Amino acid sequence: MIPNPKKTGYTVFYPTTLTTNLQISSQHIEHQNSTKLLGIYIQQDLKHHDTIRHIIKKLQPTVRSFRYANKYLNENTMTEQYYTHIYPHLIGSISIWGTDDPHKTYIQPLIRIHKRIIRYICRSPPRAHTNPLMNRLQILSINNLYILRSAVEMHRIRSTADENRPDHVHHYIQTSNQHRYQTRFSQRKTNYIPSNSKNQRSKMNPFAREYSRIWNSLPDGLREIESTSELKTKLKTYLLAKQSGFQAICSETSTTLTPQYRAWPTTSECVDATAY
């Protein structure tokens, strides 16, 4: 099978200054700084700005519709429309282009348009805070949605036998397999993350390193859950509690996880506490 030269391009990742002339059947192949692959854009600098712009472009027609539909539809119906027309674009390959850092510059445009959608659903003013609105609608932010999807993907990999997984899936090392004896850290069902030292023998894929970091940051009670559907439900509850300004306290048991919420003290409570 010979690829079509008119529909084929190439990208040089390193060194970026390299110039080459590639041909297929004596036809020149065009050099591309960014190309679409499975719904995301692969950029020459391995960043995700083009992917974010593409997602926003796909969301713009629906956002304009939400602006007028909220005058005739109630909040429950608007939430259903959100999960029908908005949510699929947000979760598509989010474990690749997403981040748990809300201060990353490249993802700010998507965060802003997501907040605008939430305000349209709740019929709130343009400058209203969206965290209480998301908590009321039970909708996760972009960063928490990335944590949820990455943790669920990691849970499926850990709970599936090696012979049932394809060869291209990341290979992870559990911390309990690093020592012949048990340690406090190995009993928490975490993944081993090697250091970035040049002398380190074991290297790790960047995506596998990021997924392991997300998995290790979860509470112990969540990592001990065996069912994937149960992990989805309880992890979403935990993330909703965090983004709404509450403190989530999880019980460290292998079968149950009971989130308990305690609101942060208000300004008046802090003043009264300092007065004594």
C-alpha positions in Angstrom: 0.0 0.0 0.0 1.4 3.4 -1.0 0.2 6.6 0.8 -1.2 9.4 -1.2 1.5 12.1 -1.5 -1.2 14.9 -1.6 -2.6 13.8 1.7 0.7 13.0 3.4 2.9 15.4 5.4 5.8 15.2 7.7 6.9 17.0 10.9 10.4 17.3 12.3 10.3 17.3 16.1 14.1 17.6 16.7 16.1 19.4 15.7 13.6 21.9 14.5 16.0 23.6 12.2 16.5 20.4 10.1 15.6 20.8 6.5 15.0 17.7 4.4 13.3 16.7 1.1 11.0 13.7 1.4 9.3 12.2 -1.7 6.8 9.5 -2.5 6.8 8.3 -6.1 8.9 11.4 -7.1 6.3 13.7 -5.5 7.4 16.1 -2.8 5.8 15.8 0.6 4.8 19.0 2.3 6.3 19.9 5.7 3.6 20.6 8.4 4.1 22.3 11.7 0.8 20.8 13.0 -1.4 17.9 11.8 -4.6 16.3 13.0 -4.5 12.8 14.3 -7.4 11.0 16.0 -9.2 14.2 17.0 -6.2 16.1 18.4 -3.5 18.2 16.7 0.2 17.0 16.9 2.3 20.1 16.9 6.0 20.3 16.0 6.8 21.7 19.5 4.6 18.9 21.1 2.3 21.5 22.7 -1.5 21.6 22.6 -2.5 25.1 21.6 -3.9 24.0 18.3 -6.0 21.3 20.0 -7.5 23.8 22.4 -8.3 26.2 19.6 -10.0 23.3 17.7 -12.1 22.3 20.7 -13.2 25.9 21.2 -14.1 26.2 17.6 -16.3 23.1 17.9 -18.0 24.5 21.0 -18.7 28.0 19.7 -22.0 27.2 17.8 -23.4 25.4 20.9 -22.3 28.2 23.2 -24.3 30.7 21.1 -27.3 28.4 21.2 -27.0 28.2 25.0 -27.1 31.9 25.2 -30.7 32.0 23.9 -31.9 28.6 24.9 -31.6 29.3 28.6 -34.4 31.8 28.3 -36.8 29.0 27.4 -35.4 25.9 29.0 -35.0 25.1 32.7 -31.8 24.3 34.5 -32.2 20.5 34.3 -32.9 20.5 30.6 -29.9 22.8 30.0 -27.7 20.4 32.0 -28.8 17.5 29.8 -27.9 19.6 26.8 -24.5 20.2 28.3 -23.8 16.5 28.6 -25.1 15.9 25.1 -23.3 18.7 23.1 -20.5 20.0 25.4 -19.2 17.1 27.5 -18.1 14.8 24.6 -15.8 17.5 23.3 -14.2 18.1 26.7 -13.5 14.4 27.5 -12.1 13.6 24.0 -8.4 12.7 24.6 -8.3 14.9 27.6 -5.8 12.6 29.3 -3.4 13.7 26.5 -3.9 17.5 26.2 -5.3 18.2 29.7 -3.6 19.2 32.9 -4.4 19.4 36.6 -2.7 22.8 36.9 -5.3 25.6 36.6 -2.6 28.2 36.0 -1.3 26.7 32.7 -1.5 29.4 30.0 -2.5 27.2 27.0 -5.7 25.9 28.7 -7.0 29.2 29.9 -9.2 30.0 26.8 -11.0 26.6 27.3 -11.5 27.2 31.0 -13.0 30.6 30.3 -15.5 29.3 27.7 -16.4 26.5 30.0 -17.2 29.0 32.8 -19.3 31.0 30.3 -21.3 27.8 29.6 -21.9 27.2 33.3 -23.2 30.7 33.7 -25.5 30.3 30.7 -27.0 27.1 32.3 -27.6 28.8 35.6 -28.6 32.2 34.1 -26.0 33.9 36.2 -24.3 37.3 35.6 -21.2 37.4 33.4 -18.8 37.8 36.4 -20.5 35.3 38.8 -18.2 32.8 40.5 -18.6 29.4 38.8 -17.4 27.1 41.6 -20.7 27.2 43.5 -22.6 26.8 40.3 -20.6 23.8 39.2 -21.2 22.3 42.6 -24.9 22.8 42.3 -24.9 21.3 38.8 -22.6 18.5 39.8 -20.2 19.4 37.0 -16.4 19.1 37.3 -14.0 21.8 36.1 -11.6 21.1 33.2 -8.7 20.4 35.5 -10.7 18.0 37.8 -12.2 16.3 34.7 -8.6 15.6 33.6 -7.9 14.1 37.0 -11.0 11.9 36.9 -10.4 10.6 33.4 -6.7 9.9 34.0 -7.3 8.1 37.3 -10.1 6.0 35.8 -7.8 5.0 32.9 -5.0 4.2 35.3 -7.4 2.1 37.4 -8.4 0.0 34.4 -4.8 -0.6 33.5 -4.0 -1.7 37.1 -7.0 -4.0 37.3 -6.4 -5.7 34.0 -4.0 -8.6 33.6 -0.9 -7.9 31.4 -1.8 -10.5 28.8 -5.1 -8.8 28.1 -3.6 -5.4 27.3 -2.2 -4.3 24.0 1.6 -4.0 23.6 1.5 -0.2 23.1 -0.1 0.5 26.5 2.3 2.0 29.1 4.0 -0.3 31.5 3.8 0.7 35.1 5.7 -0.6 38.1 3.9 -0.8 41.4 5.9 0.5 44.4 5.3 -2.8 46.2 7.4 -4.6 43.5 10.5 -2.4 44.2 11.4 -4.0 47.5 11.3 -7.6 48.8 10.0 -6.3 52.1 6.9 -4.1 52.8 7.2 -0.4 53.4 4.6 2.2 54.4 4.6 3.7 50.9 4.4 0.3 49.1 1.2 -0.6 51.0 -0.7 2.4 49.6 -1.1 0.9 46.1 1.0 3.6 44.4 3.1 3.5 41.3 6.8 3.7 41.2 8.1 6.9 39.5 11.8 6.9 38.7 13.8 10.0 39.0 14.8 12.1 36.0 18.5 11.6 36.7 20.7 10.8 33.7 22.2 7.9 35.7 18.8 6.4 36.3 18.7 3.0 34.6 14.9 2.7 34.4 13.3 5.4 32.2 9.6 6.2 32.1 7.3 7.5 29.4 6.2 11.1 30.0 2.5 10.2 29.8 3.1 7.2 32.1 4.9 9.4 34.6 2.0 12.0 34.6 -0.6 9.3 35.0 1.3 7.8 37.9 1.7 11.2 39.5 -2.1 11.7 39.3 -2.8 8.2 40.7 -0.4 8.6 43.6 -2.0 12.0 44.5 -5.4 10.3 45.2 -6.4 9.5 48.8 -5.6 6.0 50.0 -9.2 5.0 50.3 -9.9 5.8 46.6 -6.9 3.8 45.3 -8.1 0.8 47.2 -11.4 0.6 45.4 -11.7 -2.4 43.2 -14.7 -1.5 41.0 -14.1 1.1 38.2 -17.7 2.4 38.3 -17.5 2.8 42.1 -14.2 4.7 41.7 -15.8 7.1 39.2 -18.7 7.9 41.5 -16.6 8.4 44.7 -13.8 10.2 42.9 -16.2 12.7 41.4 -17.7 13.3 44.8 -14.2 13.9 46.2 -13.3 16.3 43.4 -16.6 18.2 43.7 -15.9 18.7 47.4 -12.5 20.1 46.6 -13.5 22.5 43.9 -16.4 23.8 46.0 -14.2 25.0 48.8 -14.9 22.1 51.2 -12.4 19.8 52.9 -13.0 16.1 51.9 -12.0 13.5 54.6 -11.9 10.0 53.2 -11.8 6.9 55.4 -8.9 4.6 54.6 -10.7 1.3 54.1 -10.6 -1.1 51.2 -14.3 -1.6 50.9 -16.0 1.7 51.8 -15.2 5.3 51.3 -17.3 7.8 53.2 -16.6 11.5 52.2 -17.2 13.9 55.1 -17.4 17.6 54.3 -16.5 20.4 56.6 -16.8 24.0 55.4 -13.8 26.3 55.6 -14.3 29.0 58.3 -15.8 32.3 57.1 -14.2 35.6 57.6 -16.3 36.4 60.6 -15.4 33.1 62.3 -11.7 33.8 61.7 -12.1 37.3 63.3 -13.9 35.8 66.3 -11.2 33.1 66.6 -8.4 35.6 66.6 -10.2 37.8 69.1 -9.7 35.2 71.8 
